[in-house]
Amino acid sequence: MTRTARSSFPRAIQRDRSQARNGLDPSIRKNGAGSHNWGSLSEEERLEDAALHDENVEHEDVPAAQDVVEDVEFKATPARSEDELKEARKIRKNALHKKNVDLSAIARSSAAASTSPPSASAMDSRLAQGKNISDVV
């Protein structure tokens, strides 16, 4: 604004401050479909149809490949004898004393470390040693 008599009046200064400096009227809509001005009313119907199509594709009844679950038969692990358990405990006890640790041997002997649920022979041996059943469980 140039230095004129008008520029010194407070009301004129307030009005000029609120107007856009680029000369465009802020009330002109940019062919927008609302106050957000993203797109036009002519495109609104096309966008709605595309959204409905996407929604229908998501809810089709055709199962996806990862949704199909094959029936898998679970086999119970065979019960180990007391001798096998003693050997497995011995392997686990001495496994870390060697220089070359065999992790697969430790994994194979994991049945010896399992105490849930205790086997009947283990319960009998603990009872024979005089331990209370409540101490075992």
C-alpha positions in Angstrom: 0.0 0.0 0.0 1.3 3.4 -0.9 1.7 6.2 1.5 -1.5 8.1 1.2 -3.8 9.8 3.5 -6.0 6.6 3.5 -3.2 4.4 4.8 -3.0 6.3 8.1 -6.6 5.6 9.1 -7.0 2.7 11.6 -10.2 1.3 9.9 -8.5 1.2 6.5 -5.5 -0.6 8.0 -7.7 -3.3 9.6 -9.6 -3.8 6.3 -6.5 -4.1 4.2 -4.9 -6.5 6.6 -7.9 -9.0 6.2 -7.9 -8.9 2.4 -5.9 -11.3 0.3 -2.8 -9.8 -1.2 -3.0 -11.9 -4.4 -6.2 -10.2 -5.5 -8.4 -13.3 -5.5 -11.8 -13.4 -3.8 -11.7 -16.0 -1.0 -15.4 -16.7 -1.5 -14.9 -18.2 -5.0 -15.2 -22.0 -4.8 -12.7 -24.0 -6.8 -15.3 -26.3 -8.3 -15.2 -28.1 -5.0 -17.8 -30.5 -3.5 -17.6 -28.8 -0.1 -15.5 -26.6 2.1 -12.5 -28.9 1.7 -12.2 -28.1 -2.1 -10.9 -31.5 -3.1 -12.6 -32.4 -6.3 -15.9 -31.4 -7.9 -19.5 -32.5 -7.7 -19.2 -34.1 -11.1 -16.5 -36.5 -9.8 -18.4 -37.3 -6.6 -20.6 -40.0 -8.1 -17.6 -41.7 -9.8 -15.7 -41.7 -6.4 -18.8 -43.2 -4.6 -19.1 -46.0 -7.2 -15.4 -46.8 -6.9 -15.7 -47.0 -3.1 -18.7 -49.3 -3.3 -16.9 -51.6 -5.7 -13.9 -51.8 -3.4 -16.2 -52.6 -0.5 -17.9 -55.4 -2.5 -14.5 -56.9 -3.5 -13.4 -57.1 0.1 -16.6 -59.0 1.2 -16.7 -61.6 -1.5 -17.4 -65.2 -0.3 -14.4 -66.7 -2.1 -11.9 -67.8 0.5 -8.4 -66.6 0.1 -5.5 -69.1 -0.1 -4.2 -68.4 3.4 -7.7 -69.0 4.9 -7.8 -72.6 3.8 -6.6 -74.8 6.7 -5.8 -78.4 6.0 -6.7 -81.1 8.6 -3.6 -82.1 10.4 -3.5 -85.1 12.6 -1.7 -84.6 15.8 0.3 -87.6 17.0 1.0 -88.1 20.7 4.6 -88.4 21.6 5.5 -91.9 22.6 6.1 -92.4 26.3 9.8 -92.8 27.2 11.1 -95.5 29.4 12.9 -94.8 32.7 16.2 -95.8 31.2 15.7 -93.3 28.3 14.8 -90.5 30.7 18.0 -91.2 32.8 20.1 -91.1 29.7 18.5 -87.9 28.6 19.1 -86.3 32.1 22.7 -87.4 31.9 23.1 -85.7 28.5 21.5 -82.5 29.7 23.6 -82.4 32.9 26.9 -82.8 31.1 26.1 -81.0 27.9 27.7 -77.7 28.7 30.9 -79.3 30.1 32.0 -80.2 26.6 33.8 -77.8 24.2 31.6 -78.5 21.2 28.0 -78.2 22.5 25.6 -80.3 20.4 22.3 -78.3 20.6 20.4 -81.0 18.7 21.2 -83.5 21.4 20.1 -81.1 24.1 16.8 -80.5 22.2 16.3 -84.3 21.8 16.7 -84.7 25.6 14.0 -82.1 26.4 11.6 -84.8 27.5 13.9 -85.5 30.5 13.5 -81.9 31.7 9.7 -81.9 31.3 7.9 -82.4 34.6 4.4 -81.6 33.5 2.6 -83.9 34.1 4.8 -86.2 36.2 4.9 -89.8 35.0 3.7 -92.5 37.3 7.1 -94.1 37.7 8.5 -90.7 38.8 5.8 -90.4 41.3 6.5 -93.9 42.6 10.2 -93.2 43.0 9.6 -90.0 44.8 7.1 -91.7 47.2 9.7 -94.4 47.8 12.2 -91.8 48.8 9.8 -90.5 51.4 8.8 -87.2 49.7 5.3 -85.9 50.3 3.0 -85.7 47.3 2.1 -82.1 48.0 5.8 -81.2 47.8 6.1 -82.8 44.4 3.1 -81.1 42.9 
